[in-house]
Amino acid sequence: MVLDFIISEGVLFAMRKLFCMLLILCLLPSVGVLAEETAQPTPAPTLTPEEWVSAKLPYDRMPAEIVTIPYDELPPVVEGQHHYLLLCIDQWARDPRPEGAKPPTGYGGRRRDMYGNTDGMVLVTLDTRAHRIMLTSFIRDAIIKKPNSTENGEKHGRLNYVYNDYGPEALCRVISEHIGVRVEKYIMFTFKQIANIVDYLGGVDIELTDDEIDALTHTVLRGTVTDPNGKDLMDAGYHPAGVYSFKTTPWAESANKNSDAKVIKRTGGCSAVLYMRIRKWGGGGDFMRTQRARTVLSLLADKCRIMSWDDARALANNILDNSNLTNMNLDDMLAAAEQAFSLRDCTMEELRIPTDNAVRRILFANMTAEEINWPVCRDAMADFLQNSWLVLDDD
């Protein structure tokens, strides 16, 4: 009996071992597949810029996830390159946003425009090492990842709302993280302050199309814009396309003296601002608006090419006096003026963000906005700035 018990226990033990071995053998293929799949996950399809733009998606939807570069991980500014963010709020006159103010809200906690939106955003890059001046403009309704986004709850917003809701430093940070370039210095203006600077420089001559002429006849005031034949734009009759002079005439100066303080649009500078604000005439929308802003900046820069150093210092003081809000002091402004003065013979180079192959229009949160392929724009921005070193190496 004892022997039988020992034999039966031995057989049972052997059967258990055999069953365990069979179970392991059956599981091994599955374990191997799982390990292989974990080590080499199937990559998500990568769309080319053209495929991204032409993707068939609903118009009314939430934006796709936005991948940015955390501010602390941005590379340092390249030696010799100096970035200055020029901002213009959509107001002729407005007090600056108080430091530390909370996002303004209205009825029901809804977002409220209280300090103005930055409808004009141009990054000026002065490259003293490669001898270049670069202008990068941003469309106002670009969709961005808002400053209060979290990993588990990404929040989207429009780029031109960031200043009003979070302040100018937050706007610099947002732009930096989206384009991959560290931007720290900013200067903000109202429409009137921009106009004052244009007037200080003696006005500007701009080549106008027929559509732009039609648009300005509905907005500018007499005595501020003259056509190629020297005729006031507000006079009846035909006005040909060509170069128009935006400069305050004696008539307009006299009218300003005889009017009350509410009249703020009766100078050549104000009319130049109205030109930059054209959006609905001639197509192009905000894309052409950013182009017009770059055009005026380039033309004003051309006027500065023959300046003496004393004139450049005086202009720096005028810009500082006419700024609405800035984190640049007089020394910073004079340093920027010295950099610009050394580059006054450069041809301005221009880039628009987003590029043509990196934007698609959508409707979300009951507003029309532009969804941006930010990685493509970062590559375009890097190429734009890094061309400096290609030029330098060629030399």
Summary of the structure (lengths in Angstrom):
residues: 395
radius of gyration: 30.1
end to end distance: 101.8
largest distance: 129.5
contacts: 1172
relative contact order: 0.15
helix: 44%
strand: 19%
